[in-house]
Amino acid sequence: MRLSIGSVFGIIGGLIPLVYIGWMLRHFIGVGGGSAEDFAMIGLGPTVIGLSIVGLLFALPLIIKLLRAVSGTSRVPGTRAASDGEPDAATQGFDADAAFANYMRNREAAPPPPIASDAVEGDLRPFTPRPGGFGRKTV
């Protein structure tokens, strides 16, 4: 289990709204008499249910952070091997300079795109028809 300072602050930051919502739930339940029937009788039922739902929504990111911190799944596969200086198996044997040179060589071999001066005399329409889509149809 490896906890960094950022993950500890994240966990503490996730606890702050939960403590506040828990304190509010305890207060409203105490005002209602301490049982579900009592706080429902004075009209605090929707408030307590809403606070419970909001508390659960705030608890989900905290639970995920705790699970990632404990299990170690927050790291991307292969990052530990890359930090040791060993190349990842997926990129082993890949030469970026050769790939870029191949791209540039194929780019120079492609014919240039047509320009307006290549149009047949008197024909000013574009070379490719525009695709139909949303809006008015042109004549």
C-alpha positions in Angstrom: 0.0 0.0 0.0 1.6 3.2 -1.2 0.0 6.5 -0.1 1.3 9.7 -1.5 0.7 13.1 0.1 -1.7 14.0 -2.6 -3.9 11.0 -2.0 -3.9 11.6 1.7 -5.0 15.2 1.1 -7.6 13.9 -1.3 -9.0 11.5 1.3 -9.1 14.2 3.9 -10.8 16.5 1.5 -13.4 13.8 0.7 -14.1 13.4 4.5 -14.9 17.1 5.1 -18.3 17.1 3.2 -19.2 13.7 4.7 -18.6 14.9 8.2 -20.7 18.0 7.6 -23.5 16.1 6.0 -23.4 13.5 8.8 -23.6 16.3 11.4 -26.6 17.8 9.7 -28.3 14.4 9.5 -27.6 13.8 13.2 -29.1 17.3 14.0 -32.3 16.8 12.0 -32.9 13.3 13.3 -32.3 14.6 16.8 -34.8 17.5 16.3 -37.3 15.0 15.1 -37.1 12.9 18.2 -34.5 10.3 17.2 -36.8 7.9 15.3 -37.9 7.8 11.7 -41.6 8.2 12.6 -40.9 11.3 14.7 -38.9 13.3 12.1 -41.3 12.2 9.4 -44.2 13.5 11.5 -42.8 17.1 11.6 -42.0 17.2 7.9 -38.2 16.5 8.0 -38.5 13.2 6.1 -37.7 14.6 2.6 -34.8 16.6 4.1 -33.2 13.6 5.8 -33.7 11.4 2.7 -32.2 14.1 0.5 -29.2 14.6 2.8 -28.7 10.8 2.8 -28.6 10.7 -1.0 -26.3 13.7 -1.2 -24.1 12.0 1.5 -23.9 8.8 -0.6 -23.0 10.8 -3.7 -20.2 12.5 -1.8 -19.1 9.1 -0.4 -18.6 7.5 -3.8 -15.5 9.4 -4.8 -14.0 8.8 -1.3 -14.7 5.1 -1.5 -13.0 5.0 -5.0 -10.0 6.9 -3.7 -9.6 4.6 -0.7 -9.9 1.5 -2.9 -7.3 2.8 -5.4 -5.0 3.7 -2.5 -5.3 0.4 -0.8 -5.2 -1.9 -3.9 -2.7 0.1 -6.0 -4.9 0.1 -9.1 -4.5 3.9 -9.6 -1.3 3.3 -11.6 -1.4 2.6 -15.3 -0.1 -0.8 -16.3 3.5 -0.6 -17.4 4.4 2.6 -15.6 6.5 0.8 -13.0 8.5 -0.9 -15.8 9.0 2.4 -17.6 10.2 4.1 -14.5 12.8 1.4 -14.0 14.3 2.2 -17.5 12.9 -0.9 -19.3 10.8 -0.2 -22.4 7.2 -1.4 -22.4 6.5 -4.5 -24.5 4.1 -2.7 -26.7 6.6 -0.1 -27.8 9.7 -2.3 -27.8 11.3 -2.1 -31.3 9.4 1.0 -32.4 11.6 3.7 -34.0 9.8 7.1 -33.9 12.4 8.7 -36.2 11.9 6.0 -38.9 8.1 6.3 -38.6 8.3 10.1 -39.0 10.6 9.8 -42.0 8.2 7.3 -43.6 5.3 9.7 -43.1 7.2 12.6 -44.6 8.3 10.4 -47.6 4.7 9.3 -48.3 3.5 12.9 -47.9 5.8 14.2 -50.5 4.8 11.4 -53.0 1.1 12.3 -52.8 -0.2 14.5 -55.6 -1.0 18.1 -54.5 -4.7 19.0 -54.0 -6.4 20.6 -56.9 -6.6 24.4 -56.9 -9.1 26.8 -58.6 -6.7 27.5 -61.5 -7.0 23.8 -62.5 -10.7 24.1 -63.2 -12.0 23.6 -66.7 -12.6 27.0 -68.3 -16.1 28.3 -67.5 -16.8 25.6 -64.9 -16.6 27.3 -61.5 -18.2 24.5 -59.5 -16.2 22.8 -56.7 -14.4 19.6 -57.5 -16.4 17.5 -55.1 -20.1 18.0 -54.4 -20.9 19.1 -50.9 -22.6 16.5 -48.8 -26.3 17.0 -48.0 -27.1 17.7 -44.4 -29.1 19.7 -42.0 -30.8 22.9 -43.3 -32.3 24.1 -46.5 -31.7 22.4 -49.8 -30.0 24.6 -52.3 -31.0 24.6 -56.0 
